[in-house]
Amino acid sequence: MLWLVVFVVAPLVIVVVVSLASRGPYGKTIYGLSFANFSRAFDPLYLRAYWRTIWIATATTVLCAIASYPVAYYLALRAPERWKRMLLVLTVIPFWTSFLIRTYAWILLLRSEGVVNSALIGSGIIGSPLKLLYSDFAVLIGQVYGELPFMILPIYVALDRLDIRLLEAAQDLGANRFWTFLRVTLPLSRPGLIAGIALVFIPSLGAFITPDLLGGAKSVMIGNLIQNQFAQLNQPFGSALSLILTAAVLILLAIAVKSGLKSSELA
């Protein structure tokens, strides 16, 4: 309890107190009781950044789920036992390198004279470089790449615990592979899928490194708004934005936990 109070509750209380303050001359924080920062947070000027944050986080989660499920399915149910450990290591290898360095690598890939454009021009597919970098597309690609392992691992854990006899029983009762997957495998792996969705969607809401480096000034998300406010010494408004994001994350976590419990009960 002491650990939680010192390292979780106390910092949150400080953020709440600062969010109710105002910015004075030269960035000085003037403490008081005002909800002006929260009212300002819903100014139409910032709604575009909120909308971009929601759709990029949603698209990242959907693409990660589509790309991760076949990988997790193969690792858990189809991969030879002697190769499984090595394949799992390969899945987590990106964590061994700084996320910042991996994001800079995408700049080298997506820029006008980068690897992707050079390959497309060299093969004759395009005549001039595509504008891939500093766009929502680049941010989405970087987000999917960075968050992919967080979706693969929970789904793999759920599928690895699956009793193979259930799949065999379904096939013995006349179900083909498609219906066995749809009626048995997918429902039983739902807790892992829900955990993966939470682990990908929630960090994507607060992302600021990828939008800053790959999106530039054209792809500002709420994480960039918060970062910019603190960089401009407007700590009260940045704290208010942080609390709004924290509230949204807590609501989503509660929904994910409730959905996971329901899935466990059904399983």
N, C-alpha and C positions, 0 to 999 in steps of 0.2 A: 504493500500500500504506500509506503514511504517513497519507493522508487517511482511509482505511478504519479504520485502527487508532485514530486520534484521535476520529473522529466516529461510529464504529459499535461497534467492539470495546470501547473503554474505557468508554463509558457502560453497555454491557451488563454488563461486569465489575463496575461499581459497583452496578448493580441486584442482581446475584447476591450480592455481599457484604452489601448491606443486607438482602436477603431472609433471610439466615442469622442476622441479629441479632434483637433483641427490643426491645419498647417499654418504656421506663422511665418514671419519674414525670415528669409535665408534658410528655410527648411526647419525652423524650430517647431517642435510639437507643443501645442498649447492644450493642456488637459482640461476637459470639461465633460458635460453630458449633452451630446448632440448626435442626432441620427442623420445628419446631413450627408455623411459619407455613404450611408446605405441608400438614401434617396438618389444620390448622384450615380450610384452603381447601376441604376436602372434607366439612366439617360439613354435615349435612342442612339447616341453616338457610339455606345459600347455594345449595342445589341448585335451588330454584325460580327463582332469578335466572339460573342457568346454562341451565335448560330454556327460560326465556323468551327468552334470548339466541339459542339455537339455532333455535327455531321462528320467531322474528321475522326472523332473518337468512335462513333458508331460504325463508320466505314472500316476503320482499323480493326475493330472487334469482329465484324462480319468476315473480312478477308482473312484474318488470323484463324478464325474458326474453320473456314473452308479449307485453308491450306494445312492446318494442324491436324484435323481429324484423321485424314488418311495416313499421315506420318505416325501418329500415336497408335492407330489401329494396327499398322504393320509392325511397329515395335513391340506391341503387347501380344498380338495374336498370330502373327505370321513370321516374324523374324526368327532365324535359327538361334537357339539358346547361346551358342558360342559367339555370335555376333552382337547379341543384344546389348551387352555392357559397353562395347566399343561405340555402338550407334548412339547410346544415351550420352556418352562422353562427347561425341561430336555435336549432339544437340545443345549442350551447355557450353561448348567452347567459346562462343561469342562473349560469355560473361567474363572470360579471362582477359579481355581487352577493354580498355576504357570506352564507355559509351560515347564520349566526346570524340575520341580518335576514330571510332567507327562511323560517326556522323560526318566527320571531315572526309572520310574515304568516299562517301556518297557524293560529296562535292566534286571530287576528281572524276567520278563516273558520269555525273549528269551535266556538267558544265558544257558550254558550246564546243570546246575543243577536247572534251573528255572522251572516255573509252566508248560509251554508248553511241554518241554522235559520230565518232571516228569510224566505228565498226559499220554503222548504217550507211555512211557516205562511201566508205571503201567498198561495200558490197553493192552499191548502186541503188539501194532502196530509196534513198532521199538525195536531193541535190544540194540542200543547204541545211545547216544545223537546226535541230529542233530546240525550242525554248523549254527545256525540261526543268532547269534549276530556277529557284526563286518563284515557286508556284505552289498551289495547294497539292498538285500531283506529287511534287517532290517531297512535301511534308508527309503525305500519306504513305509513300514508298518507305521513307525513313522510319515512320512510326511502325508500320507493319514489320519491317526488318527487326527493329529493336524489341518489339513486344512478342514476337513469334514464340520464343521458348517458354514464355509464361503461359501460353495456351497449350502447348504440346504436353508439358509435364503433368498438369492436373488430369488431362484427358487420358494420358498414358497410365497414370496411377489407377484411375477408375476402371479402365479396360483390363489392366493387369490383374485386378482382383476378380474379374469376371470368371464364373464357373463355366468351363468349357462344356460340361455335361448339359447345361441349359441350351446351348446352341445345338448340340447333337440331338437333344430331345425334341427341339422344334423341327429339325429336319426329319426326324423319325416320324413326326406327326403330320408330315406332308408339306411343310413350309420350304420354299426355295430359299436361296441365299439372300435375295432382296428382302423378302418378308421376314426372314430370320433377323436380318439387320434392323429392319424398321420396327419390329414388334418386340425384339428381345435385347439386342446389343445396344441400340440407341437409348431406350428408356433406362437401362441399367447404368449407362455411362453419363446420364444427365447430371448427377452431382459434380462430376469432374468438369463437364462442359460449363456448368454454371459458375464453378470456381474459376475456370479459365477466363470466362467473360468478365467476371469481377476484377481479376488480376490484370486484365488488358484495358478494359474500358475506364476504370478509375484512374490509373496513372496517365492514360491518354488525355483525360480532362485537364490535368495540371501540367502537361508537357510544355516546356519553353525552350529547351536546347534545340530540338529538331526544327520547330517553326522558326526559330531565330536564325539558324544557320542555313537551312534548306529553303525556307519560305521568304526570308527577308522581311522588308516592311510591308509586303503585300499580303502576308498570311499571318496576321497577328491573332493569337489565341489568348484565352484568359490568363494563362500562365505568363505570357509575355506582358500583358497589362500589369499584373502584379509585380513582375520584375522591374518594369519601367518606373512604376510609382515609387518603389524603394530606391531605385537609382536616382530619381529626381528629388529625393528626400521628402516625398509626400507619404510618410509612413502611415498616417491615419487612413487615407483612402486605400492604400495597399492592404492594410490590415482588414478593412471592411470587405474588400474583394476576396481576401483569403478566407474569411469567415463564411461568406456566401458559398465559396467553393467547398469548404469543409462540410457545411450543412448538406450540400448536394451529394457529396461523397458518402456521408453517414446514412442518408436516406437510401442511396443505391446499395450500400452494404447491408442495410436491414432487409431490403427486398431480396438481395442475393441469398442471405442467410435463411430467410423464410422459405424461399423457393427450394433451397438445398435440403432443408428439413422435410418439406413435402415430398421431394423426390426420394429421399431416404426412406420415408414411411411407405411410399408406393412400392419401392424396390423390396 
